[in-house]
């Protein structure tokens, strides 16, 4: 990349500038900051590159915090002590000390630092080097990227310091408190980032794939306002009794842009999660990846966030993390094509290929959850068995499918660690449409919400023959009748159920539960039932006996211990964790 050339040039310049005095030799490994700032395009590239600077200890898609922490999945792996993620799964033992929390905080602020540097470079040399139009677009892109990083930080940690390019330039970041702004004020600052992007960016970009555009900014603005519309995140002041209709209207206004854009539903749900479709019309914004065979590099630009999540025994190195729960599988049950809202979890059920039963399922189950007896990601030659589970007595037999390619597609990196060239969706079209439907319900526009939800269900119904024909006898799904949308309570249940099934294992379930103000009731009921899970006589999940979610504390993750004491007294801890 151009940035690499800049750094090389800087190093050469320094190496040739040494004085004759052998004692007075400047270090050759130091980057010339002024030279770097003089190349704003390279600095913007560096800000984008930070999106893929991920590892299993700091996965930027937040799967341990958005999925493992929910009722959708179990941690997986070799046991409860193999990473620091077990406390996120059971909540009752969560403290500020796990290194994973600290590293995530640190890395996200590193990304923000790159954005701050890029904004300074653009201010100093943007018009000169890029021209007025391109410079303005790049400024919008960087604001989008900074907003994206701050959204994650705010979603996770609530009380965070706001460090922008001014703070960076003045070197006053160690003076910025994390309680300077309220939760809503911080969200308004994040909204300001996406507004800057929205006002600066074109609807479509033609100078490189993976760049942010106006529609992505609109979608993120809708996501911000939807989060704020339910309250302040803590259950005592969040949920249906605290809904802000003005914010819900903002969700509709910004998703208007998405509806009228070039984006839309892929015809088959299964295609969304294949590498060849990763930049389709469904993808509004995604973290880009590549295979080494595509870009002639040693490792490619792999998705290292999901490096632990390959199926055991299916890949050369699959660590069997991120495993769907029995509760999630049960949620896909249908009766007369509709969800079994009230009794879906009354019994443990699972389909077995070749064994016909009266129980029918939403077809998205077979695109989302790998199960013994069924092909792994559609390929019959790689049919799963119970041997494809690493620790069935702890985490059961299911595996995650969306985040992995088909087995025949090969591996991005084949070694002691597994990686795949699968993009990480940040915003996809169905996700945004469900946000829109959620807001429409609260604005008493039930018919419009029902149409969106049924469009998504119709797409699921049409997603059988191409990829999962072998499961056709198990599938039955129907649109919601109008009677399901006569009250807000009933409509909300449909929307929330649909969101769970459509977005299952895409790293956001816990944050949905928190937004709706139902995390404590949902999760504590889940802990009580999931500890009794069995599959073909094998019990698992008994460690949930120690699990408990505490409302008024667990809504947000604790500020990491190392950050609290980096500058003693500067930061305050979230309530309940002291």
TIMIVEX-827402 format. One record per residue (C-alpha): residue in three letters; chain; x negated, y, z negated. Coordinates in steps of 0.02 Angstrom, whole numbers, always signed. Example, Ala and Ser with C-alpha at 12.3 -4.5 7.8 and 13.67 -1.06 7.14 Angstrom:
BEGIN
['ALA','A',[-615,-225,-390]] ['SER','A',[-684,-53,-357]] 
END
This chain:
BEGIN
['UNK','A',[+0,+0,+0]] ['UNK','A',[-49,+182,+21]] ['UNK','A',[-69,+200,-167]] ['UNK','A',[-205,+68,-168]] ['UNK','A',[-301,+168,-39]] ['UNK','A',[-284,+321,-147]] ['UNK','A',[-354,+233,-298]] ['UNK','A',[-498,+161,-195]] ['UNK','A',[-540,+331,-126]] ['UNK','A',[-536,+404,-300]] ['UNK','A',[-655,+271,-364]] ['UNK','A',[-776,+298,-218]] ['UNK','A',[-772,+486,-245]] ['UNK','A',[-817,+464,-426]] ['UNK','A',[-955,+339,-391]] ['UNK','A',[-1043,+457,-271]] ['UNK','A',[-1032,+607,-385]] ['UNK','A',[-1159,+549,-515]] ['UNK','A',[-1297,+669,-568]] ['UNK','A',[-1480,+628,-544]] ['UNK','A',[-1497,+606,-730]] ['UNK','A',[-1469,+420,-757]] ['UNK','A',[-1389,+455,-926]] ['UNK','A',[-1258,+570,-851]] ['UNK','A',[-1161,+443,-747]] ['UNK','A',[-972,+460,-744]] ['UNK','A',[-873,+297,-760]] ['UNK','A',[-828,+226,-590]] ['UNK','A',[-667,+145,-647]] ['UNK','A',[-579,+306,-692]] ['UNK','A',[-442,+365,-575]] ['UNK','A',[-448,+545,-517]] ['UNK','A',[-279,+607,-576]] ['UNK','A',[-276,+760,-466]] ['UNK','A',[-311,+656,-313]] ['UNK','A',[-172,+535,-359]] ['UNK','A',[-47,+676,-386]] ['UNK','A',[-92,+744,-215]] ['UNK','A',[-11,+589,-137]] ['UNK','A',[+171,+599,-190]] ['UNK','A',[+227,+458,-75]] ['UNK','A',[+108,+340,-162]] ['UNK','A',[+171,+394,-333]] ['UNK','A',[+351,+360,-279]] ['UNK','A',[+297,+189,-215]] ['UNK','A',[+219,+155,-386]] ['UNK','A',[+385,+201,-469]] ['UNK','A',[+477,+77,-359]] ['UNK','A',[+344,-55,-389]] ['UNK','A',[+380,-49,-575]] ['UNK','A',[+552,-126,-542]] ['UNK','A',[+466,-291,-507]] ['UNK','A',[+338,-279,-646]] ['UNK','A',[+427,-412,-747]] ['UNK','A',[+385,-570,-843]] ['UNK','A',[+482,-693,-948]] ['UNK','A',[+437,-596,-1106]] ['UNK','A',[+508,-436,-1034]] ['UNK','A',[+637,-484,-902]] ['UNK','A',[+709,-324,-833]] ['UNK','A',[+870,-412,-784]] ['UNK','A',[+900,-435,-972]] ['UNK','A',[+961,-616,-960]] ['UNK','A',[+914,-657,-1142]] ['UNK','A',[+1007,-503,-1204]] ['UNK','A',[+1157,-502,-1090]] ['UNK','A',[+1188,-689,-1065]] ['UNK','A',[+1101,-790,-1200]] ['UNK','A',[+1175,-669,-1327]] ['UNK','A',[+1350,-705,-1260]] ['UNK','A',[+1471,-850,-1245]] ['UNK','A',[+1415,-887,-1067]] ['UNK','A',[+1256,-983,-1099]] ['UNK','A',[+1129,-1063,-1214]] ['UNK','A',[+946,-1016,-1219]] ['UNK','A',[+880,-1183,-1157]] ['UNK','A',[+698,-1235,-1152]] ['UNK','A',[+610,-1358,-1265]] ['UNK','A',[+693,-1303,-1427]] ['UNK','A',[+738,-1157,-1538]] ['UNK','A',[+558,-1102,-1571]] ['UNK','A',[+483,-1098,-1395]] ['UNK','A',[+512,-911,-1368]] ['UNK','A',[+572,-766,-1473]] ['UNK','A',[+747,-775,-1396]] ['UNK','A',[+831,-891,-1521]] ['UNK','A',[+883,-747,-1637]] ['UNK','A',[+968,-662,-1490]] ['UNK','A',[+1072,-818,-1467]] ['UNK','A',[+1132,-841,-1646]] ['UNK','A',[+1122,-657,-1700]] ['UNK','A',[+1118,-696,-1887]] ['UNK','A',[+927,-699,-1895]] ['UNK','A',[+893,-554,-1777]] ['UNK','A',[+767,-427,-1843]] ['UNK','A',[+659,-291,-1767]] ['UNK','A',[+503,-400,-1761]] ['UNK','A',[+515,-510,-1604]] ['UNK','A',[+375,-463,-1486]] ['UNK','A',[+493,-479,-1338]] ['UNK','A',[+594,-330,-1397]] ['UNK','A',[+439,-225,-1419]] ['UNK','A',[+369,-271,-1250]] ['UNK','A',[+532,-233,-1161]] ['UNK','A',[+540,-60,-1242]] ['UNK','A',[+357,-28,-1198]] ['UNK','A',[+372,-85,-1017]] ['UNK','A',[+529,+15,-983]] ['UNK','A',[+443,+171,-1047]] ['UNK','A',[+293,+130,-937]] ['UNK','A',[+414,+131,-791]] ['UNK','A',[+482,+299,-848]] ['UNK','A',[+305,+366,-857]] ['UNK','A',[+280,+318,-675]] ['UNK','A',[+439,+412,-632]] ['UNK','A',[+380,+566,-728]] ['UNK','A',[+214,+563,-636]] ['UNK','A',[+302,+546,-470]] ['UNK','A',[+413,+696,-507]] ['UNK','A',[+261,+801,-550]] ['UNK','A',[+174,+745,-390]] ['UNK','A',[+328,+788,-288]] ['UNK','A',[+342,+958,-369]] ['UNK','A',[+161,+997,-334]] ['UNK','A',[+137,+922,-162]] ['UNK','A',[+303,+851,-101]] ['UNK','A',[+352,+982,+27]] ['UNK','A',[+171,+1003,+83]] ['UNK','A',[+142,+817,+114]] ['UNK','A',[+315,+753,+158]] ['UNK','A',[+416,+898,+222]] ['UNK','A',[+564,+976,+134]] ['UNK','A',[+695,+847,+183]] ['UNK','A',[+595,+691,+137]] ['UNK','A',[+528,+771,-22]] ['UNK','A',[+706,+809,-80]] ['UNK','A',[+758,+631,-43]] ['UNK','A',[+610,+561,-140]] ['UNK','A',[+653,+671,-290]] ['UNK','A',[+828,+596,-287]] ['UNK','A',[+758,+420,-278]] ['UNK','A',[+645,+448,-428]] ['UNK','A',[+789,+519,-530]] ['UNK','A',[+887,+362,-485]] ['UNK','A',[+743,+250,-543]] ['UNK','A',[+720,+347,-704]] ['UNK','A',[+907,+338,-737]] ['UNK','A',[+903,+151,-707]] ['UNK','A',[+766,+126,-837]] ['UNK','A',[+850,+239,-963]] ['UNK','A',[+1016,+150,-938]] ['UNK','A',[+933,-13,-988]] ['UNK','A',[+850,+65,-1140]] ['UNK','A',[+1011,+147,-1197]] ['UNK','A',[+1110,-11,-1167]] ['UNK','A',[+988,-110,-1273]] ['UNK','A',[+929,+5,-1410]] ['UNK','A',[+1052,+151,-1422]] ['UNK','A',[+936,+269,-1518]] ['UNK','A',[+795,+309,-1397]] ['UNK','A',[+679,+457,-1367]] ['UNK','A',[+709,+556,-1208]] ['UNK','A',[+541,+581,-1124]] ['UNK','A',[+547,+673,-959]] ['UNK','A',[+417,+752,-846]] ['UNK','A',[+410,+909,-956]] ['UNK','A',[+370,+807,-1111]] ['UNK','A',[+245,+707,-1011]] ['UNK','A',[+159,+861,-939]] ['UNK','A',[+148,+942,-1111]] ['UNK','A',[+87,+779,-1191]] ['UNK','A',[+216,+796,-1330]] ['UNK','A',[+292,+622,-1319]] ['UNK','A',[+230,+580,-1494]] ['UNK','A',[+336,+723,-1560]] ['UNK','A',[+501,+668,-1481]] ['UNK','A',[+621,+588,-1605]] ['UNK','A',[+742,+450,-1557]] ['UNK','A',[+887,+532,-1650]] ['UNK','A',[+874,+701,-1563]] ['UNK','A',[+1028,+661,-1459]] ['UNK','A',[+1189,+567,-1495]] ['UNK','A',[+1238,+413,-1397]] ['UNK','A',[+1356,+514,-1288]] ['UNK','A',[+1228,+652,-1262]] ['UNK','A',[+1100,+523,-1206]] ['UNK','A',[+1225,+448,-1086]] ['UNK','A',[+1259,+622,-1016]] ['UNK','A',[+1072,+640,-984]] ['UNK','A',[+1071,+472,-894]] ['UNK','A',[+1222,+531,-795]] ['UNK','A',[+1123,+687,-752]] ['UNK','A',[+988,+577,-675]] ['UNK','A',[+1113,+488,-564]] ['UNK','A',[+1201,+652,-520]] ['UNK','A',[+1034,+721,-460]] ['UNK','A',[+1013,+564,-355]] ['UNK','A',[+1193,+572,-291]] ['UNK','A',[+1172,+752,-234]] ['UNK','A',[+1004,+723,-150]] ['UNK','A',[+1018,+554,-65]] ['UNK','A',[+1095,+504,+102]] ['UNK','A',[+1227,+368,+110]] ['UNK','A',[+1108,+260,+210]] ['UNK','A',[+919,+261,+212]] ['UNK','A',[+819,+217,+366]] ['UNK','A',[+641,+227,+300]] ['UNK','A',[+621,+63,+207]] ['UNK','A',[+729,-73,+131]] ['UNK','A',[+764,-74,-54]] ['UNK','A',[+773,+115,-76]] ['UNK','A',[+912,+195,-177]] ['UNK','A',[+1047,+289,-83]] ['UNK','A',[+1198,+399,-123]] ['UNK','A',[+1315,+249,-138]] ['UNK','A',[+1202,+162,-264]] ['UNK','A',[+1199,+323,-366]] ['UNK','A',[+1390,+333,-358]] ['UNK','A',[+1404,+153,-418]] ['UNK','A',[+1286,+185,-563]] ['UNK','A',[+1383,+342,-610]] ['UNK','A',[+1541,+237,-616]] ['UNK','A',[+1453,+111,-728]] ['UNK','A',[+1396,+248,-847]] ['UNK','A',[+1569,+326,-860]] ['UNK','A',[+1652,+157,-882]] ['UNK','A',[+1538,+118,-1029]] ['UNK','A',[+1573,+286,-1110]] ['UNK','A',[+1760,+274,-1076]] ['UNK','A',[+1783,+138,-1208]] ['UNK','A',[+1698,+229,-1352]] ['UNK','A',[+1528,+238,-1436]] ['UNK','A',[+1482,+53,-1433]] ['UNK','A',[+1515,+9,-1615]] ['UNK','A',[+1677,-89,-1641]] ['UNK','A',[+1744,+29,-1773]] ['UNK','A',[+1749,+168,-1643]] ['UNK','A',[+1759,+71,-1479]] ['UNK','A',[+1891,-23,-1381]] ['UNK','A',[+2070,+5,-1321]] ['UNK','A',[+2109,+132,-1457]] ['UNK','A',[+1968,+247,-1400]] ['UNK','A',[+1988,+248,-1212]] ['UNK','A',[+1947,+412,-1126]] ['UNK','A',[+2058,+430,-973]] ['UNK','A',[+1954,+571,-902]] ['UNK','A',[+1803,+456,-897]] ['UNK','A',[+1908,+318,-819]] ['UNK','A',[+1958,+441,-683]] ['UNK','A',[+1773,+474,-652]] ['UNK','A',[+1751,+287,-623]] ['UNK','A',[+1886,+291,-490]] ['UNK','A',[+1818,+449,-411]] ['UNK','A',[+1642,+380,-391]] ['UNK','A',[+1699,+208,-334]] ['UNK','A',[+1799,+297,-198]] ['UNK','A',[+1630,+326,-117]] ['UNK','A',[+1588,+142,-129]] ['UNK','A',[+1755,+88,-54]] ['UNK','A',[+1729,+201,+98]] ['UNK','A',[+1546,+150,+121]] ['UNK','A',[+1458,+20,+227]] ['UNK','A',[+1465,-106,+83]] ['UNK','A',[+1594,-243,+62]] ['UNK','A',[+1630,-423,+14]] ['UNK','A',[+1531,-563,+93]] ['UNK','A',[+1651,-688,+168]] ['UNK','A',[+1586,-834,+63]] ['UNK','A',[+1545,-816,-122]] ['UNK','A',[+1405,-943,-108]] ['UNK','A',[+1311,-839,+21]] ['UNK','A',[+1283,-699,-104]] ['UNK','A',[+1154,-805,-195]] ['UNK','A',[+1052,-869,-49]] ['UNK','A',[+885,-787,-6]] ['UNK','A',[+936,-758,+174]] ['UNK','A',[+1083,-650,+115]] ['UNK','A',[+995,-553,-21]] ['UNK','A',[+1011,-385,+66]] ['UNK','A',[+1184,-411,+136]] ['UNK','A',[+1331,-291,+128]] ['UNK','A',[+1369,-359,-47]] ['UNK','A',[+1204,-288,-113]] ['UNK','A',[+1218,-104,-160]] ['UNK','A',[+1053,-101,-253]] ['UNK','A',[+935,-242,-297]] ['UNK','A',[+757,-269,-355]] ['UNK','A',[+668,-331,-200]] ['UNK','A',[+567,-490,-188]] ['UNK','A',[+474,-583,-52]] ['UNK','A',[+400,-752,-16]] ['UNK','A',[+213,-768,+11]] ['UNK','A',[+250,-844,+181]] ['UNK','A',[+340,-683,+228]] ['UNK','A',[+213,-553,+175]] ['UNK','A',[+47,-646,+189]] ['UNK','A',[+2,-623,+7]] ['UNK','A',[-56,-755,-115]] ['UNK','A',[+96,-750,-227]] ['UNK','A',[+223,-643,-138]] ['UNK','A',[+327,-522,-238]] ['UNK','A',[+412,-651,-346]] ['UNK','A',[+555,-634,-468]] ['UNK','A',[+459,-665,-629]] ['UNK','A',[+606,-616,-739]] ['UNK','A',[+684,-785,-700]] ['UNK','A',[+524,-887,-706]] ['UNK','A',[+589,-997,-849]] ['UNK','A',[+756,-1034,-772]] ['UNK','A',[+723,-1169,-644]] ['UNK','A',[+805,-1338,-667]] ['UNK','A',[+701,-1469,-761]] ['UNK','A',[+631,-1602,-643]] ['UNK','A',[+702,-1518,-488]] ['UNK','A',[+558,-1398,-460]] ['UNK','A',[+373,-1429,-483]] ['UNK','A',[+388,-1319,-636]] ['UNK','A',[+563,-1288,-702]] ['UNK','A',[+575,-1242,-885]] ['UNK','A',[+764,-1265,-902]] ['UNK','A',[+810,-1101,-986]] ['UNK','A',[+971,-1000,-964]] ['UNK','A',[+1093,-1147,-973]] ['UNK','A',[+1281,-1122,-952]] ['UNK','A',[+1388,-1157,-1103]] ['UNK','A',[+1533,-1278,-1115]] ['UNK','A',[+1643,-1129,-1154]] ['UNK','A',[+1597,-1050,-987]] ['UNK','A',[+1630,-1213,-893]] ['UNK','A',[+1799,-1228,-979]] ['UNK','A',[+1842,-1049,-928]] ['UNK','A',[+1843,-1104,-744]] ['UNK','A',[+1989,-1223,-774]] ['UNK','A',[+2148,-1182,-679]] ['UNK','A',[+2330,-1236,-692]] ['UNK','A',[+2434,-1205,-535]] ['UNK','A',[+2284,-1107,-473]] ['UNK','A',[+2282,-983,-618]] ['UNK','A',[+2169,-970,-771]] ['UNK','A',[+2216,-1067,-927]] ['UNK','A',[+2205,-913,-1038]] ['UNK','A',[+2271,-985,-1199]] ['UNK','A',[+2215,-1165,-1198]] ['UNK','A',[+2062,-1172,-1085]] ['UNK','A',[+1948,-1216,-1230]] ['UNK','A',[+2061,-1341,-1318]] ['UNK','A',[+1967,-1488,-1244]] ['UNK','A',[+1795,-1521,-1173]] ['UNK','A',[+1810,-1556,-987]] ['UNK','A',[+1691,-1563,-842]] ['UNK','A',[+1706,-1627,-665]] ['UNK','A',[+1612,-1782,-610]] ['UNK','A',[+1589,-1811,-424]] ['UNK','A',[+1692,-1957,-363]] ['UNK','A',[+1803,-1961,-518]] ['UNK','A',[+1974,-1885,-483]] ['UNK','A',[+2071,-1806,-626]] ['UNK','A',[+2222,-1693,-641]] ['UNK','A',[+2113,-1549,-702]] ['UNK','A',[+2078,-1420,-567]] ['UNK','A',[+1943,-1286,-564]] ['UNK','A',[+1904,-1115,-495]] ['UNK','A',[+1784,-1149,-349]] ['UNK','A',[+1658,-1023,-416]] ['UNK','A',[+1612,-1152,-548]] ['UNK','A',[+1521,-1256,-417]] ['UNK','A',[+1424,-1103,-356]] ['UNK','A',[+1375,-1051,-532]] ['UNK','A',[+1344,-1206,-638]] ['UNK','A',[+1237,-1356,-592]] ['UNK','A',[+1313,-1516,-660]] ['UNK','A',[+1261,-1699,-659]] ['UNK','A',[+1328,-1795,-508]] ['UNK','A',[+1342,-1639,-399]] ['UNK','A',[+1216,-1574,-272]] ['UNK','A',[+1094,-1446,-338]] ['UNK','A',[+1133,-1285,-244]] ['UNK','A',[+1232,-1374,-107]] ['UNK','A',[+1099,-1499,-51]] ['UNK','A',[+1153,-1681,-69]] ['UNK','A',[+975,-1746,-61]] ['UNK','A',[+941,-1653,-224]] ['UNK','A',[+1089,-1713,-324]] ['UNK','A',[+1076,-1678,-511]] ['UNK','A',[+1074,-1814,-642]] ['UNK','A',[+1068,-1809,-831]] ['UNK','A',[+879,-1829,-814]] ['UNK','A',[+874,-1649,-752]] ['UNK','A',[+895,-1583,-928]] ['UNK','A',[+745,-1551,-1038]] ['UNK','A',[+825,-1560,-1211]] ['UNK','A',[+1004,-1624,-1192]] ['UNK','A',[+1026,-1652,-1379]] ['UNK','A',[+997,-1466,-1405]] ['UNK','A',[+1056,-1377,-1248]] ['UNK','A',[+1161,-1500,-1148]] ['UNK','A',[+1158,-1547,-965]] ['UNK','A',[+1212,-1393,-867]] ['UNK','A',[+1094,-1281,-768]] ['UNK','A',[+1106,-1110,-688]] ['UNK','A',[+1122,-1097,-499]] ['UNK','A',[+1141,-915,-447]] ['UNK','A',[+963,-861,-483]] ['UNK','A',[+876,-1002,-388]] ['UNK','A',[+862,-1042,-202]] ['UNK','A',[+903,-1207,-123]] ['UNK','A',[+772,-1338,-160]] ['UNK','A',[+726,-1360,+23]] ['UNK','A',[+683,-1177,+39]] ['UNK','A',[+523,-1203,-55]] ['UNK','A',[+442,-1110,-196]] ['UNK','A',[+369,-937,-198]] ['UNK','A',[+236,-988,-320]] ['UNK','A',[+198,-1171,-351]] ['UNK','A',[+89,-1188,-504]] ['UNK','A',[+99,-1192,-693]] ['UNK','A',[+237,-1062,-682]] ['UNK','A',[+387,-1060,-566]] ['UNK','A',[+445,-908,-470]] ['UNK','A',[+573,-879,-333]] ['UNK','A',[+597,-750,-197]] ['UNK','A',[+771,-708,-258]] ['UNK','A',[+821,-526,-272]] ['UNK','A',[+890,-466,-438]] ['UNK','A',[+1056,-383,-408]] ['UNK','A',[+1072,-221,-504]] ['UNK','A',[+1237,-171,-422]] ['UNK','A',[+1337,-281,-304]] ['UNK','A',[+1500,-240,-220]] ['UNK','A',[+1613,-358,-318]] ['UNK','A',[+1542,-293,-481]] ['UNK','A',[+1583,-114,-433]] ['UNK','A',[+1758,-161,-374]] ['UNK','A',[+1792,-243,-541]] ['UNK','A',[+1735,-83,-627]] ['UNK','A',[+1860,+9,-519]] ['UNK','A',[+2000,-113,-562]] ['UNK','A',[+1960,-95,-747]] ['UNK','A',[+1980,+94,-735]] ['UNK','A',[+2138,+82,-628]] ['UNK','A',[+2223,-24,-761]] ['UNK','A',[+2190,+108,-894]] ['UNK','A',[+2258,+241,-776]] ['UNK','A',[+2421,+141,-754]] ['UNK','A',[+2383,+100,-571]] ['UNK','A',[+2419,-85,-594]] ['UNK','A',[+2460,-127,-414]] ['UNK','A',[+2293,-62,-351]] ['UNK','A',[+2199,-158,-486]] ['UNK','A',[+2292,-318,-444]] ['UNK','A',[+2249,-299,-259]] ['UNK','A',[+2063,-286,-299]] ['UNK','A',[+2065,-435,-415]] ['UNK','A',[+2164,-542,-294]] ['UNK','A',[+2047,-494,-151]] ['UNK','A',[+1905,-565,-254]] ['UNK','A',[+2006,-722,-295]] ['UNK','A',[+2049,-744,-111]] ['UNK','A',[+1864,-736,-68]] ['UNK','A',[+1834,-872,-199]] ['UNK','A',[+1972,-979,-120]] ['UNK','A',[+1885,-962,+48]] ['UNK','A',[+1717,-1013,-25]] ['UNK','A',[+1740,-1202,-22]] ['UNK','A',[+1716,-1279,+149]] ['UNK','A',[+1548,-1201,+196]] ['UNK','A',[+1446,-1248,+42]] ['UNK','A',[+1548,-1352,-81]] ['UNK','A',[+1657,-1462,+27]] ['UNK','A',[+1605,-1607,-84]] ['UNK','A',[+1702,-1522,-227]] ['UNK','A',[+1859,-1477,-129]] ['UNK','A',[+1967,-1605,-219]] ['UNK','A',[+1925,-1521,-384]] ['UNK','A',[+1966,-1343,-331]] ['UNK','A',[+2127,-1245,-346]] ['UNK','A',[+2141,-1055,-358]] ['UNK','A',[+2287,-937,-326]] ['UNK','A',[+2313,-749,-329]] ['UNK','A',[+2392,-670,-483]] ['UNK','A',[+2579,-638,-466]] ['UNK','A',[+2647,-464,-500]] ['UNK','A',[+2715,-522,-668]] ['UNK','A',[+2537,-534,-734]] ['UNK','A',[+2517,-346,-709]] ['UNK','A',[+2672,-277,-792]] ['UNK','A',[+2582,-225,-952]] ['UNK','A',[+2408,-159,-988]] ['UNK','A',[+2376,-300,-1111]] ['UNK','A',[+2413,-434,-981]] ['UNK','A',[+2321,-342,-843]] ['UNK','A',[+2168,-319,-953]] ['UNK','A',[+2164,-505,-989]] ['UNK','A',[+2166,-544,-803]] ['UNK','A',[+2030,-416,-766]] ['UNK','A',[+1918,-473,-907]] ['UNK','A',[+1939,-655,-859]] ['UNK','A',[+1902,-617,-678]] ['UNK','A',[+1748,-519,-723]] ['UNK','A',[+1683,-664,-827]] ['UNK','A',[+1703,-790,-686]] ['UNK','A',[+1644,-680,-543]] ['UNK','A',[+1491,-613,-636]] ['UNK','A',[+1449,-769,-738]] ['UNK','A',[+1263,-793,-772]] ['UNK','A',[+1222,-623,-696]] ['UNK','A',[+1157,-554,-860]] ['UNK','A',[+1297,-439,-915]] ['UNK','A',[+1426,-539,-1013]] ['UNK','A',[+1375,-479,-1187]] ['UNK','A',[+1377,-297,-1133]] ['UNK','A',[+1553,-322,-1065]] ['UNK','A',[+1611,-394,-1231]] ['UNK','A',[+1534,-248,-1324]] ['UNK','A',[+1615,-121,-1207]] ['UNK','A',[+1786,-197,-1235]] ['UNK','A',[+1762,-197,-1424]] ['UNK','A',[+1787,-386,-1440]] ['UNK','A',[+1609,-449,-1465]] ['UNK','A',[+1628,-504,-1647]] ['UNK','A',[+1793,-597,-1625]] ['UNK','A',[+1741,-679,-1461]] ['UNK','A',[+1568,-732,-1515]] ['UNK','A',[+1611,-796,-1689]] ['UNK','A',[+1751,-901,-1614]] ['UNK','A',[+1628,-963,-1483]] ['UNK','A',[+1499,-1012,-1614]] ['UNK','A',[+1631,-1110,-1707]] ['UNK','A',[+1682,-1211,-1553]] ['UNK','A',[+1518,-1229,-1459]] ['UNK','A',[+1430,-1316,-1604]] ['UNK','A',[+1546,-1464,-1569]] ['UNK','A',[+1504,-1478,-1383]] ['UNK','A',[+1474,-1648,-1304]] ['UNK','A',[+1439,-1713,-1131]] ['UNK','A',[+1466,-1898,-1095]] ['UNK','A',[+1442,-1938,-1279]] ['UNK','A',[+1288,-1826,-1302]] ['UNK','A',[+1317,-1690,-1432]] ['UNK','A',[+1220,-1526,-1429]] ['UNK','A',[+1225,-1347,-1491]] ['UNK','A',[+1232,-1393,-1676]] ['UNK','A',[+1116,-1248,-1716]] ['UNK','A',[+1267,-1133,-1691]] ['UNK','A',[+1314,-1181,-1869]] ['UNK','A',[+1190,-1047,-1921]] ['UNK','A',[+1258,-916,-1800]] ['UNK','A',[+1358,-762,-1847]] ['UNK','A',[+1387,-594,-1765]] ['UNK','A',[+1409,-444,-1881]] ['UNK','A',[+1512,-299,-1815]] ['UNK','A',[+1441,-130,-1863]] ['UNK','A',[+1264,-196,-1845]] ['UNK','A',[+1238,-315,-1701]] ['UNK','A',[+1318,-210,-1565]] ['UNK','A',[+1145,-144,-1521]] ['UNK','A',[+974,-222,-1534]] ['UNK','A',[+857,-153,-1668]] ['UNK','A',[+724,-25,-1626]] ['UNK','A',[+566,-133,-1618]] ['UNK','A',[+460,-135,-1776]] ['UNK','A',[+300,-84,-1686]] ['UNK','A',[+387,+69,-1613]] ['UNK','A',[+455,+122,-1782]] ['UNK','A',[+281,+124,-1857]] ['UNK','A',[+181,+186,-1707]] ['UNK','A',[+208,+362,-1774]] ['UNK','A',[+278,+334,-1949]] ['UNK','A',[+435,+433,-1982]] ['UNK','A',[+464,+484,-1802]] ['UNK','A',[+598,+355,-1760]] ['UNK','A',[+749,+295,-1858]] ['UNK','A',[+818,+119,-1853]] ['UNK','A',[+992,+72,-1791]] ['UNK','A',[+1114,+46,-1932]] ['UNK','A',[+1119,-122,-2015]] ['UNK','A',[+939,-171,-1976]] ['UNK','A',[+849,-80,-2116]] 
END
